[in-house]
């Protein structure tokens, strides 16, 4: 009996210790946490979230109504210097008109173990910065002070928001592991939210209800000359739906090559307000169908109202299109006119910022100012044009109807023969059906004249092409002298213009030298950058002395030289989310090699063709030799810009074979 009693007492004490160990309170960092040298479940982690608590709830303010409160407490362990980047955090604050979100109670402490003692350093005001990110967003950024390897940081803050319809996505995973996370989202019965989970991890979410009460104090005056004031109390009972999430040992989200927007795959819960129903009031719908969403946006004075304005541009547009009957030429003239006249201020939104008339006069505006202006001009010119709402690539793809999901506008033009142009006049390097990556990697809906809408896939259907023509000669000492001519087409040309179009020749030469590890480039030439409808053409010469290995009477080298893929970028054994190339592409190499006199081809890589199933991509390697020269034609094609996680093993194996083939060597033997 005594033995049983000891066992029970031991179990109780053990549970008590475990329970205490699992409690995290601000200001109570333990020595054990500071002594921890690595995260046990992931030794590669540079930092880990030891604990995070987040509570989102509604608070009723008399005479004002409900406000949305978010309380955050976070504790992070920094195992080494590489983990210091996680000592910086950013708080995004939404604003609109005279309303804005405010952060309060921001406190933080860095704990370090120095000479066996815990040293605390508090976050000071001079370490906190607030800046305007856009018309609708401010950002509070802070970096914890006095960091050392092994430090533990913790901080807490509260956000008060008047925007009760917007609960920010609740993130449950980071690029570093999480030991424990507790989340509670409380929604009064008056607010009905749609909820969806994002990511591939299981989410331990439970739903309960609790009671709430709103107390009111009203006053009344009575009497004549000697008035008196009386007070009365009343209350309303209501229920609150509580979503509780308790997760432990959450693995780090691993960013892989071609990840796209990781917010679409990282574990989180997204809430979207569907409707509100207050006592003695009618139901107010916020987003029930896509038609409701698009109609609400279209009927806004800063959207549809702006499309009705035409007088401000007639003086310039009328002579521009006079006598032009070809609809495609009319589109081209108006599109180029807007691109040249207007400058984008980098601000996004589906509503105008300045209004089209003011933006036109000042020649600068946000995306809605510019593209609604373009749309109005095209409609004025008797063209079949419609607005397209876009959720850009940095937004979580809206899977159910929501007004907040869209933050961008482009224009669609349909022609009588069925052809379609998609246009974005904010993009100086854009052309019909060549759109910025922020657009094609997002989600879109076109709004028809009757108010209906339709989902659009803006990804280009055909792969864009890079054509490489390489001619070089090898001498008997293994020196290589040659020339490269590269032609960038379609989206690859657009990408080149965006990244390198404004660079001078010296900068582009340095770029190629670094990319290809070439000591010196000769006779560099660049054409077509500013001729948007043409290809971009790069030419340069080169001399190499380290690409050929000489062993006795034989020369060994890889025929694609510095253009070959040296290694497979896809190294993980599996993948939990898609591979996003943005758009399909095809690299085509035409190679002519002049072999040195007195040598012959001893070994030549065999011709080979590889195809992925379902038309995902293909690789071909064709080789031949004749009359002292070697010819190769190599084509790498990715046809589908979005490869599913299920097809990742196929893609990885495809690149393994591609890399192996391109690294096979030609052997020349002395005659």
C-alpha positions in Angstrom: 0.0 0.0 0.0 2.9 2.4 0.9 4.5 1.5 -2.4 1.3 2.4 -4.3 1.0 5.6 -2.4 4.6 6.6 -3.4 3.9 5.8 -7.0 0.7 8.0 -7.0 2.6 10.8 -5.3 5.4 10.5 -7.8 3.0 10.7 -10.7 1.3 13.7 -9.2 4.6 15.5 -8.7 5.8 14.6 -12.2 2.6 15.9 -13.8 3.0 19.1 -11.6 6.5 19.6 -12.9 5.5 19.0 -16.5 2.5 21.4 -16.1 4.8 24.0 -14.6 7.4 23.5 -17.4 4.8 24.1 -20.0 3.6 27.4 -18.5 5.1 30.4 -20.2 4.8 33.8 -18.6 6.3 37.1 -19.7 9.4 37.9 -17.7 9.9 34.3 -16.6 12.7 33.0 -18.8 14.5 30.0 -17.3 18.2 29.2 -17.1 17.5 25.9 -18.9 16.1 27.8 -21.9 19.3 29.9 -22.0 21.5 26.8 -21.8 19.8 25.1 -24.6 22.2 24.8 -27.5 20.0 23.4 -30.3 16.5 22.4 -31.1 16.2 18.7 -30.4 13.8 17.9 -33.3 15.8 20.0 -35.9 19.5 20.4 -35.2 19.8 22.6 -38.3 17.5 25.3 -36.9 19.3 28.6 -36.2 16.4 29.7 -33.9 13.1 28.4 -32.6 9.9 29.9 -31.2 9.8 28.5 -27.7 6.3 29.8 -27.2 3.7 32.0 -28.9 0.3 33.1 -27.6 -2.2 34.9 -29.7 -5.7 36.0 -28.7 -8.1 37.7 -31.1 -11.4 38.9 -29.7 -14.0 41.6 -29.9 -14.5 44.3 -27.3 -17.6 46.4 -27.0 -17.2 50.1 -26.4 -20.3 52.0 -25.4 -21.3 54.7 -28.0 -18.7 53.3 -30.4 -19.5 49.7 -30.9 -17.3 46.7 -31.3 -13.5 46.9 -31.8 -11.2 44.1 -32.7 -8.3 43.3 -30.3 -5.3 41.2 -31.0 -2.9 40.3 -28.2 0.5 38.7 -29.0 3.2 37.2 -26.7 6.2 35.6 -28.3 9.4 34.0 -27.0 12.2 33.0 -29.3 15.5 31.2 -28.8 18.5 32.3 -30.9 21.0 29.4 -31.1 23.6 31.2 -33.2 24.4 34.4 -35.1 22.5 33.2 -38.1 19.4 33.2 -35.9 19.7 36.9 -35.2 17.4 37.8 -38.1 14.5 36.4 -36.1 15.1 39.0 -33.4 13.4 41.5 -35.7 9.6 41.6 -36.1 7.2 43.8 -38.1 3.6 44.7 -37.1 1.4 45.6 -40.0 -1.3 48.2 -39.2 -4.2 48.9 -41.6 -5.6 52.4 -42.1 -8.5 53.9 -44.1 -9.6 57.5 -44.0 -9.7 58.7 -40.4 -9.7 55.2 -39.0 -6.5 53.3 -38.3 -5.2 50.4 -36.2 -3.0 51.2 -33.3 -0.4 49.1 -31.4 0.0 49.6 -27.7 1.8 47.9 -24.8 4.8 46.9 -26.9 7.4 45.6 -24.5 10.4 43.3 -25.1 13.4 41.9 -23.3 16.6 40.1 -24.4 17.9 37.5 -21.9 21.5 36.4 -22.1 23.6 34.1 -19.9 26.8 36.0 -19.0 29.3 34.5 -16.5 26.5 32.1 -15.4 24.1 35.0 -14.6 20.9 36.0 -16.5 21.3 39.5 -17.9 18.2 41.3 -19.1 18.2 44.1 -21.7 14.9 45.9 -22.4 13.6 47.1 -25.8 13.7 50.9 -25.8 11.7 53.4 -27.8 14.7 54.2 -30.0 14.7 50.6 -31.2 11.1 50.9 -32.5 10.3 52.5 -35.9 7.1 53.3 -37.6 6.8 54.0 -41.3 4.2 54.3 -44.0 4.2 51.3 -46.4 1.3 52.3 -48.6 -1.8 54.4 -48.6 -3.5 51.7 -46.5 -0.7 50.2 -44.5 1.7 51.4 -41.8 4.4 49.2 -40.3 5.9 49.1 -36.8 9.3 47.5 -36.9 11.6 46.6 -34.0 14.8 44.7 -33.4 15.6 43.3 -30.0 18.8 44.7 -28.4 22.1 43.2 -27.0 21.9 39.9 -28.8 24.4 37.1 -28.1 24.5 33.5 -29.3 22.1 31.6 -27.1 20.0 34.6 -26.2 16.3 34.3 -25.6 14.1 37.2 -26.6 10.4 37.8 -25.8 8.0 40.5 -26.5 4.3 41.3 -26.4 1.9 43.9 -27.8 -1.7 44.7 -28.4 -3.4 45.8 -31.6 -6.7 47.7 -31.4 -8.6 47.8 -34.7 -11.8 49.6 -35.7 -12.0 47.2 -38.8 -14.0 44.5 -37.2 -14.5 42.8 -40.6 -10.8 42.0 -41.0 -9.2 39.3 -38.9 -5.6 38.9 -40.1 -4.6 35.4 -41.2 -3.5 33.5 -38.1 -0.1 32.1 -38.9 0.7 28.7 -37.3 4.1 28.0 -38.9 7.3 29.9 -39.5 10.7 29.3 -41.3 11.9 28.2 -37.8 10.3 25.5 -35.7 7.8 26.2 -33.0 7.8 24.3 -29.7 4.4 25.4 -28.6 1.7 27.8 -29.9 -1.6 28.7 -28.3 -4.2 30.6 -30.4 -7.7 31.7 -29.4 -10.1 33.5 -31.8 -13.4 34.7 -30.3 -16.3 35.8 -32.5 -19.5 37.2 -31.1 -22.7 35.7 -32.6 -23.3 39.0 -34.4 -20.3 38.3 -36.7 -20.4 35.3 -39.1 -17.0 34.4 -40.5 -16.0 31.9 -43.1 -13.0 29.9 -42.0 -10.5 27.9 -44.0 -7.2 26.3 -43.2 -4.0 26.7 -45.3 -1.0 24.5 -45.6 -0.2 20.8 -45.3 0.1 20.4 -41.5 -2.7 19.1 -39.3 -4.3 21.9 -37.3 -5.5 21.0 -33.8 -8.6 23.3 -33.8 -11.5 23.0 -31.3 -14.7 25.0 -31.2 -16.6 25.9 -28.1 -19.0 28.6 -27.0 -19.0 31.0 -24.0 -21.5 33.6 -22.8 -20.9 37.4 -23.0 -22.8 40.4 -21.8 -23.0 44.0 -23.0 -23.8 46.5 -20.2 -25.4 49.9 -21.0 -25.8 52.9 -18.8 -28.5 55.4 -19.9 -29.4 58.7 -18.2 -32.5 60.8 -18.2 -33.3 64.3 -16.9 -36.5 65.2 -15.2 -38.1 68.2 -13.4 -38.4 71.8 -14.5 -36.1 74.6 -13.2 -34.4 72.2 -10.8 -33.6 69.3 -13.1 -32.3 66.0 -11.8 -30.5 63.3 -13.6 -31.3 59.6 -13.1 -29.3 56.7 -14.4 -30.5 53.2 -15.4 -28.6 50.0 -16.3 -29.5 47.5 -18.9 -27.7 44.6 -20.6 -27.7 42.2 -23.5 -26.6 38.6 -23.3 -24.9 37.0 -26.3 -22.8 34.0 -27.1 -19.3 33.9 -28.5 -17.9 31.2 -30.7 -14.3 30.3 -29.5 -11.8 28.7 -31.9 -8.8 27.3 -29.9 -5.7 26.0 -31.5 -3.0 24.3 -29.5 0.0 22.9 -31.5 3.3 21.6 -30.4 6.6 20.8 -32.1 5.6 22.5 -35.4 8.3 21.9 -38.0 9.9 24.8 -39.8 8.5 25.7 -43.2 11.2 24.8 -45.7 11.5 27.3 -48.5 12.3 25.4 -51.7 13.4 26.6 -55.1 10.5 28.2 -57.0 8.2 28.4 -54.0 6.0 31.2 -55.3 4.1 32.9 -52.5 4.7 30.7 -49.4 1.7 32.3 -47.6 -0.4 30.0 -49.8 1.2 27.0 -48.3 2.4 27.8 -44.8 0.2 26.6 -42.1 -2.4 29.2 -41.1 -6.1 29.9 -40.6 -7.9 32.5 -42.7 -11.1 34.2 -41.6 -13.4 36.2 -43.9 -16.5 38.0 -42.7 -19.6 36.6 -44.5 -22.3 38.7 -42.8 -23.3 40.5 -39.6 -26.6 40.2 -37.8 -27.2 42.7 -34.9 -30.3 42.8 -32.7 -33.3 44.5 -34.4 -31.3 45.1 -37.6 -31.3 43.4 -41.0 -28.6 41.0 -42.0 -25.7 42.8 -43.7 -23.9 40.6 -46.3 -20.2 41.3 -46.9 -19.2 38.5 -49.3 -21.7 35.8 -50.3 -21.1 35.4 -54.0 -18.4 36.5 -56.4 -21.1 38.6 -58.1 -21.8 40.4 -54.8 -18.1 41.1 -54.4 -17.5 42.4 -57.9 -20.7 44.4 -57.9 -19.7 46.1 -54.7 -16.3 47.0 -56.1 -17.6 48.1 -59.4 -20.3 50.3 -57.9 -17.8 52.1 -55.8 -17.5 55.8 -56.7 -13.7 55.2 -56.8 -14.1 52.5 -59.4 -17.2 52.5 -61.6 -17.7 56.2 -61.0 -14.3 57.0 -62.4 -15.1 55.1 -65.6 -17.8 57.6 -66.5 -15.4 60.5 -66.7 -14.1 61.1 -70.3 -13.8 64.8 -70.9 -10.3 65.1 -69.4 -8.7 63.0 -72.1 -10.8 63.7 -75.3 -8.5 66.5 -76.4 -5.5 64.1 -76.8 -7.3 60.8 -77.6 -9.5 62.1 -80.4 -6.6 63.1 -82.7 -4.6 60.0 -81.6 -7.2 57.5 -83.0 -8.7 59.6 -85.8 -8.9 57.6 -89.0 -7.7 54.4 -87.3 -10.3 51.7 -88.0 -8.2 48.6 -87.1 -9.3 47.8 -83.5 -5.9 46.3 -82.6 -4.1 49.4 -83.8 -6.5 51.6 -81.7 -5.7 49.5 -78.7 -1.9 49.7 -79.3 -2.1 53.5 -79.7 -4.1 54.1 -76.5 -2.1 51.6 -74.5 1.3 53.1 -75.5 -0.1 56.6 -74.9 -1.1 55.8 -71.3 2.2 53.9 -70.6 4.3 56.9 -71.8 2.1 59.6 -70.1 1.6 57.9 -66.7 4.0 56.9 -64.0 3.0 54.3 -61.4 3.6 55.2 -57.8 4.0 51.5 -56.9 0.8 51.6 -54.9 -1.8 48.9 -55.4 -5.6 48.9 -54.9 -8.9 48.4 -56.7 -10.0 51.9 -56.0 -8.5 55.1 -57.3 -6.2 57.0 -55.0 -6.3 60.5 -56.6 -9.0 60.0 -59.1 -8.4 59.6 -62.8 -8.7 63.4 -63.6 -6.1 64.4 -61.0 -3.8 61.5 -61.8 -4.0 62.4 -65.5 -3.1 66.0 -64.8 -0.2 65.1 -62.5 0.8 62.1 -64.7 1.2 59.8 -61.7 -1.2 57.5 -59.8 -1.8 54.1 -58.3 -2.7 51.0 -60.3 -6.4 51.8 -60.3 -5.9 55.4 -61.4 -3.8 54.3 -64.4 -5.7 51.1 -65.5 -9.2 52.5 -65.0 -8.0 55.5 -67.1 -6.9 53.0 -69.8 -10.2 51.2 -69.6 -12.2 54.4 -69.9 -10.2 55.4 -73.0 -10.6 52.0 -74.7 -14.3 52.0 -74.0 -14.5 55.6 -75.4 -12.8 54.3 -78.5 -15.6 51.8 -79.1 -13.6 48.8 -78.0 -14.9 45.8 -76.0 -12.9 46.3 -72.8 -13.6 45.1 -69.3 -11.8 45.4 -65.9 -10.0 42.4 -64.4 -9.7 42.3 -60.6 -6.4 40.7 -59.5 -5.1 39.3 -56.2 -1.4 39.7 -56.8 1.3 37.1 -56.1 2.0 38.4 -52.6 -1.6 37.8 -51.5 -3.1 34.6 -50.3 -5.2 33.3 -53.2 -8.9 34.0 -52.4 -10.7 30.7 -52.7 -14.1 32.0 -51.5 -15.8 35.3 -52.2 -14.0 38.2 -50.6 -13.5 41.9 -51.3 -10.3 42.0 -49.4 -8.6 39.5 -51.6 -8.2 41.8 -54.7 -5.6 44.5 -54.7 -4.9 45.2 -58.4 -6.6 45.9 -61.7 -5.7 45.2 -65.3 -7.8 45.4 -68.5 -9.1 42.8 -70.9 -10.0 43.7 -74.5 -11.9 41.2 -76.8 -11.9 41.4 -80.6 -14.6 40.3 -83.0 -12.4 37.4 -84.2 -12.1 36.0 -80.7 -8.6 37.3 -79.9 -8.0 38.7 -76.4 -5.5 41.3 -75.1 -4.6 41.6 -71.4 -3.1 45.0 -70.6 -1.3 46.6 -67.6 -0.3 50.2 -68.3 1.7 50.5 -65.0 4.3 48.2 -66.6 6.7 50.3 -68.8 8.1 47.0 -70.3 4.7 45.4 -70.8 3.0 44.6 -74.0 -0.4 43.0 -75.0 -0.6 39.6 -73.1 2.8 40.2 -71.5 2.0 41.0 -67.8 4.2 41.4 -64.7 4.9 38.3 -62.6 2.9 39.9 -59.7 -0.2 39.5 -61.9 0.3 36.2 -63.7 1.2 34.4 -60.4 -1.8 35.7 -58.7 -5.6 35.1 -59.1 -8.0 37.1 -61.3 -11.7 37.6 -62.1 -13.0 39.6 -65.1 -16.1 41.7 -64.6 -18.6 41.7 -67.4 -20.9 44.6 -68.2 -23.9 42.8 -66.7 -22.2 42.5 -63.3 -21.2 38.8 -63.6 -17.7 37.7 -63.2 -15.5 34.8 -64.3 -12.3 33.3 -62.9 -9.2 33.8 -65.2 -5.9 31.9 -65.4 -3.5 34.6 -66.6 -0.5 32.2 -66.9 0.8 32.1 -70.5 -0.2 29.0 -72.3 3.0 28.6 -74.4 6.6 28.5 -73.0 8.8 31.6 -73.4 12.0 31.0 -75.3 15.7 31.7 -74.8 17.8 30.9 -77.9 21.5 30.4 -77.5 23.9 30.2 -80.4 27.4 29.3 -79.4 30.4 29.0 -81.7 33.9 28.3 -80.3 37.2 26.8 -81.2 39.7 24.8 -79.1 43.4 25.0 -79.8 46.0 22.3 -79.0 46.7 23.9 -75.6 43.1 23.6 -74.5 42.4 27.4 -74.9 38.9 28.2 -76.0 37.9 31.2 -78.1 34.3 31.8 -79.0 31.1 33.9 -79.3 27.6 33.7 -77.8 24.4 35.1 -79.2 21.4 35.0 -76.9 17.8 35.9 -78.0 15.3 36.4 -75.2 11.6 36.1 -76.2 8.2 36.8 -74.7 8.1 36.6 -70.9 11.8 35.9 -70.8 12.4 39.1 -72.7 10.1 40.9 -70.3 11.9 39.5 -67.3 15.2 40.6 -68.8 14.0 44.1 -69.4 12.6 44.4 -65.8 15.8 43.2 -64.2 18.5 44.6 -66.5 16.9 47.0 -68.9 18.0 50.1 -67.1 21.6 48.9 -66.7 24.5 50.2 -68.7 26.8 47.9 -70.7 29.5 47.8 -67.9 26.9 46.6 -65.4 25.6 43.9 -67.7 29.2 42.8 -68.5 29.9 42.4 -64.8 26.6 40.5 -64.4 27.5 38.0 -67.0 31.1 37.6 -65.7 29.7 36.8 -62.3 26.9 34.5 -63.5 29.1 32.5 -65.8 32.5 32.9 -64.0 34.1 34.3 -67.1 37.3 36.4 -66.4 36.8 38.6 -69.4 34.0 39.3 -71.9 34.8 40.7 -75.3 32.7 42.9 -77.7 29.5 42.9 -75.6 26.4 44.2 -77.4 22.8 44.5 -76.3 19.9 45.3 -78.6 16.1 45.4 -78.4 15.7 46.4 -74.7 13.6 49.5 -75.5 11.8 48.0 -78.5 9.1 46.2 -76.6 7.6 44.2 -79.5 11.0 42.7 -80.4 13.3 40.1 -78.9 16.2 41.1 -76.6 19.5 40.2 -78.2 22.8 39.9 -76.2 26.1 39.1 -77.9 29.6 38.7 -76.5 32.9 37.0 -77.1 34.9 35.0 -74.6 38.3 33.4 -74.0 38.6 30.5 -71.5 41.6 28.5 -70.3 40.2 26.3 -67.6 37.3 24.5 -69.3 39.5 21.8 -70.9 41.3 19.1 -69.1 44.4 17.7 -70.8 45.5 14.1 -70.0 48.3 12.8 -72.1 47.1 12.9 -75.7 43.4 13.6 -74.9 41.3 16.6 -74.3 38.2 16.4 -72.0 35.4 19.1 -71.8 31.7 19.6 -71.4 30.3 21.0 -74.7 27.9 23.5 -73.1 30.8 25.0 -71.1 29.5 27.7 -68.7 25.9 27.4 -70.0 25.4 23.9 -68.6 23.4 23.1 -65.5 26.1 22.1 -63.0 23.7 20.7 -60.4 20.1 19.9 -59.7 18.4 22.8 -57.9 15.8 20.4 -56.5 17.6 18.5 -53.7 14.8 17.6 -51.3 13.6 14.0 -51.3 9.9 15.2 -51.2 8.0 18.4 -51.3 4.7 19.5 -49.7 3.7 22.3 -52.0 3.8 23.0 -55.8 6.8 24.2 -57.8 6.0 27.6 -59.3 8.1 28.6 -62.3 5.9 31.6 -63.0 5.6 30.7 -66.7 6.7 27.9 -68.9 10.1 28.3 -70.6 12.4 26.6 -73.2 16.1 27.0 -73.4 17.4 26.1 -76.8 21.2 25.7 -77.5 22.8 25.5 -80.9 26.5 24.7 -80.4 29.2 24.5 -83.0 32.7 23.5 -81.9 35.8 23.6 -84.1 38.3 20.9 -82.9 42.0 21.6 -83.1 44.0 20.3 -86.0 45.6 16.9 -85.3 42.8 15.8 -83.1 39.7 13.6 -83.7 36.6 12.8 -81.7 37.2 9.8 -79.5 34.0 10.0 -77.4 30.8 12.0 -78.0 27.8 12.1 -75.7 25.0 10.1 -77.3 21.8 11.7 -78.5 19.0 11.3 -76.1 15.4 12.5 -75.5 13.5 12.6 -72.2 9.9 13.4 -71.6 7.9 13.9 -68.5 4.4 12.5 -68.4 1.3 14.6 -69.2 3.3 17.1 -71.2 5.0 18.7 -68.2 8.3 19.1 -69.9 10.9 17.6 -72.2 14.6 17.5 -72.8 16.5 16.6 -76.0 20.2 16.3 -76.6 21.3 15.8 -80.3 25.0 15.5 -81.1 27.0 14.9 -84.3 30.5 15.4 -85.7 31.8 16.0 -89.2 34.8 17.5 -90.9 36.6 18.7 -87.8 33.5 20.2 -86.2 31.0 19.1 -83.6 27.4 20.2 -83.6 24.9 20.0 -80.7 21.3 21.0 -80.4 20.0 20.9 -76.8 16.5 21.9 -75.7 15.2 22.1 -72.1 11.5 22.8 -71.8 9.2 23.2 -68.9 5.7 23.4 -70.4 3.6 23.6 -67.2 4.5 26.6 -65.0 3.0 25.0 -61.9 4.1 21.5 -61.0 2.1 19.8 -58.2 3.7 18.3 -55.1 2.6 14.9 -56.3 4.6 15.3 -59.5 7.7 16.6 -57.7 9.6 13.3 -57.8 9.1 13.2 -61.6 10.4 16.7 -61.9 13.4 16.0 -59.7 14.4 12.9 -61.7 13.9 14.9 -64.9 16.4 17.5 -63.7 18.8 14.7 -62.5 18.9 13.3 -66.0 19.2 16.7 -67.6 22.2 17.7 -65.4 23.9 14.3 -65.9 23.6 14.6 -69.7 24.8 18.2 -69.9 27.8 17.3 -67.8 28.9 14.4 -70.0 32.2 15.1 -71.6 33.5 15.1 -75.2 36.9 13.4 -75.5 39.3 14.5 -78.3 42.2 12.2 -79.1 45.4 13.3 -80.8 45.8 11.6 -84.1 
